[in-house]
Amino acid sequence: MAIVEKYTVNADGVQASVTIEKIPGSLHLYSVKVPHPEEATTAYLNTVKSELLRQVRLTTQEVLDIKFMAELKEKFYKIAVQLITDRIPGLTKEKTLELAGLMVQELLGLGDIEFLLKDDELEEICINTSREPLWLYHKKYGWCRSNLRIDSEARIWDYSSLIGRRVGRQITSQDPLLDAYLSSGDRVNATLAPISVFGNTITIRKFARKPWTITDHIRSKAINEEVAAFLWLAMQYELNILVAGGTGAGKTSMLNVLSSFLPQNQRVISIEQTREITLPSYLQWVPMVVRHGSKENKGDISMLDLMVNSLRMRPDRIIVGEIRRAEEAEVLFEAMHTGHSVYATMHAETVFETFKRLVSPPIELPEVVLESLHFVLAMYRDRRSGIRRVFEVGELIPSEKGGNVSANIIYRWRPSRDTIEEENPSVRMQDILRTYTRMDDAEIKRTLKERERVLHHLVDKNINGVDEVGTVINQYYEDPDALLKKIK
């Protein structure tokens, strides 16, 4: 075996070392070495744990509400440090803090999995059964086998229940499926045997700790300044956009990126199965998630329920995590028809495939309904290299005779050159802006060039925080000449 990389990961003040080795003829081995106390120290720690649980007074809200997790950990950590100092004299400060961190992970967290959650190089953490090690998806090395195991099926069930309770959901033998999320925003799916034949499972899809911005996407060549400026103009003037793509293509990330172009005087409602979207803090944003009730569907709040309800909340913009069913698509397009600006994601590889999915079973919308959808943005992920790109930007053009809709591809990615190039001029954008803003073609062209300069400035100065990017965007909205003068 050859060591290909070594680094350290810190979780709750405890540092673990990570080693990645290449095994000839097999997958990479991801080994994490976690410091564990000696046997004698462990005996003292068991006494400290009992005392810690007696001293800390917890409310039901603190235990069950995910928003209080950071505060709860801090409370446990401070008291644990004090108790270890009193009960186990002679320890160095570094060792005391390490033991306190390990204790917090055991009592409130997911044990050694906490170190995997802190490793930003990992995208997926999979527990398939207690009989085999955890599987991890690494950004550089793909699927890796790890050296960590969960000691029993009961422990996997305990972790699943703990995660579920904190977001108001439960997993039981009668209801053995769970969709939830962690305080970090990472998405969690869990199943119980015998639904999963080999044993209980937990799958954690990790999301970037710093949300993606348009600056990051331009730097990584996922999009270029010309296409970004075009989409910015579409977002400002409330044109509806559907982001399509395959699994892991970056649909939700792109939706997050586009949200920075929303003017700050807008009310935004987001609707998701599990929380993935992160919008700038200056927006008036109301995030909502579905609720799964009992097995008899008592207490269920579906995405459809939330979408219907959102129309009564005076939204300027509605963001929907993913469209899967005909009823959801019908309400989505009804919202467009009633004058709301709507943005959503859907599983489809291209603009044409998105169009076919919308008009074919099971969604089967009439073509005339699709007239209210202005643009489809298709994302692409190269399975060999892992790169993500805007594959196509297309517009749906209604027929003048009515009833039929055609797709016009405006921009397309060229794999041979790895560039996103103009395919055809936009027809619909020009018509809408001429009609509703009285901008002529020269003015539209000039404002697109101005936005390209602003985006170039963001990349040049490496302004890549969600709020920082949003601040610059809104400075342009308030006084474009002043911002352009400042940039110059």
Secondary structure, DSSP 8 states (H G I E B T S, - for coil): -EEEEEEEEEETTEEEEEEEEE-TTS-EEEEEE-----HHHHHHHHHHHHHHHHH----HHHHH-GGGHHHHHHHHHHHHHHHHHHHSTT--HHHHHHHHHHHHHHHHS-TTHHHHHH-TTEEEEEE--TTS--EEEETTTEEEEES---S-HHHHHHHHHHHHHTTT----SSS-EEEEE-TT--EEEEE-TTTSTTS-EEEEE---SS---HHHHHHTTSS-HHHHHHHHHHHHTT--EEEEESTTSSHHHHHHHHHTTS-TT-EEEEEESS------TTSEEEEEE-B---TT-TT-B-HHHHHHHHTTS--SEEEES---SHHHHHHHHHHHHTT-EEEEEEE-SSHHHHHHHHHSTTT---GGGGGG--EEEEEEE-TTT--EEEEEEEEEEE-TTSS-EEEEEEEEEETTTTEEEE-S--SHHHHHHHHHH---HHHHHHHHHHHHHHHHHHHHTT---HHHHHHHHHHHHH-HHHHHHHH-
